[in-house]
Structures are given as structure tokens and as C-alpha cells.
Amino acid sequence: MRITVFYSLFIYLFLLSGCKSFDKAEPIPAYIYIKSIDLKVKTDGSQGSNSHDIKDAWVFANGVFIGVFELPCMVPILEKDSTLITVFAGIKVNGQSNNRKFYPFYDIYKKMVFLRPTVIDTLKPLIFYKEAVAFPWIEDFEDLAVSLEKTGVTRTIDSLNITSLSNEVFDFGKAGNRYSGKVDFRSKIGTFENSSIGIYDLPRAVTDIYLEVNYKSDVPISFGLYPTSGSSLDFGIPVYYSFANPTEWKKAYVRLSDDVNTNANAGKKFRIFINAVNKEAKPSVIIIDNIKLLHF
């Protein structure tokens, strides 16, 4: 009997304490709305175009991590009154939806916001490249020159030409965009491969070396590295692969640092390559633009 009474009393006190906790008012959040994050580059051309594909906002409030939100997003925040909102611009690394990071080369957006429960504040983050970022290679084709060439490997299609057709130029007419690079397979089965004319001594022991590029392609396309030993090319290392996307431009953020920093590539320099295969005798075209090689 005493045991039964004891447990009955214990359950009663437990339920009572639970009811009291439910009586407590739940905190009411304020909200931050972010439709998009935009990029602004230097007007002297030293940073290339302002093309980007910022997918996510990494949000902090007074230094506390709130979460990663796919754009556009409505972010609930429990802070009140004057609050420092910090936003990092997030991307898909190598085009992988399960590999999302904030882009290390973009600066951080910060703003003091007076937060009030239930009230929605709209932010319009504008970000820049960090001052410490190096751009050893930029190719936007606007000077009517091409800084890519045949790799030296026998290929069926090797010509990368410049196009000025409005439907083939990335953001034609905007920010002075007049030209893009174009590969035409001319309805033939074959392989295209070009690599950068420049050979780059990329930094070791750094976590962030990236290639940015805009592209539109009727066939699958890949980007990667050719390690070089003296004047000869080693085997190519594909890093990024994309299925055909003939109707819309895509933006790739290709992370190169893992392959640059392998033991096998110690002491080597690198060329950047573009490879694509047309497996059917049908009209197929590749268009590329806004190539950037970046590191700290």
C-alpha cells in the first residue's frame, strides 16, 4: 500500500510540474526575410564578372548560429531589440546538393537590426570578394582572345571559338557582356578538350582553391586539372562533372584544393581543362563564360 501511495504521489507531482511548464509562455520570434544575396565586383575587371549562384544564407544573430536557409528564406530569431545579423553566402560545392558550404572568397554581410516579436525585417545583402583573394586566371572572352588551347592529346573536336550571338552570350548586354566561348560539334560524334594556356603554381597547404565557370551544354561536360611535370602533362584529374543542360546557364564552383594538395602532385604545377563528349551524330554545342581561378 505504501509503495502504491508513493508512486501515485510521484506521478501527481510529475504531472503537476509538467502542467506548470506548459503554462510558461513560449518565446515569440522576430523574422528576417532574405530574398537573395547579390555580388558586386570591382569595375576594373580584375575580379571578372558578377555572376554567381548563391543558394543559401548562413545566418548568425549576435554571434549565435541560427541555421542554413535556402534562398529565398524567412528566418525566425528569438533575439530582441538591437541585434547584429551576420550572413554568409552559401553555394553548392562541385554542384552537389549534399555538399553545401559558405563560399570562403565572399565577404560577410553584417547589419544591426532592431528586432521585435512577430515583425518581419527584410534584408538585401550585397557582398564582395575579400581583398585577399587572388585571381591568377580570368577568361570572359570580352577581349576577343582565347586563353585555352588543345591539350596535345588527339581529339576529334578541338576548336573553341568566340560567339557574339545574343542567345549564346551569358547575360547578353548586361554589364558589358558581349561575347562567350563556343564549341560546335557540327553534328559529329567526338570529344572536345581544351586546357588553359597558363600553367599555375597553386598554393599548397591551403583549403580553398576554386574554379568558377558559367556554362550551357547540349552534352555532359567536365572540368578538372592537368598536373604538369616540366613540359609534359600527367594524366588529367576530373573534378566536376555535369549532365547536359541545353536550355539554361549553370554556374559551377569547382573545389580544386583537395587534388592540388595530394602527395602525388607535390611540386607540380597545373593547367585547367574542359572536356566534353558528343556520343551521337546530332547537333551539339557547348557555351562557356566567366572562367575564374581563385585562391588566397
Buried (B, 14 or more C-beta within 10 A) or exposed (E): EEEEEEEEEEEEEEEEEEEEEEEEEEEEBBBBEBEEBEBEBEEEBEBBBBBBBBBBBBBBBEEEEBEBBEBEBEBEBBBBEEBEBBBBBBBBBBBEEEEBBBBBBBBBBEBEBEBEEEEEBEBEBEBBBEEEBEBBBBBBBBEEEBBBEBBEBEBEBBEBEBBEEEEBBBBBEEEEBBBBBBBBBEEBBBBBBBBBEBBBEBBEEEEBBBBBBBBBBBBBBBBBBBBBEEEEBBEBBEBBBBEBBEEEBBBBBBBBBEBBBEEEBEEBBBBBBBBBBBEEEEEBBBBBBBBBBBBE
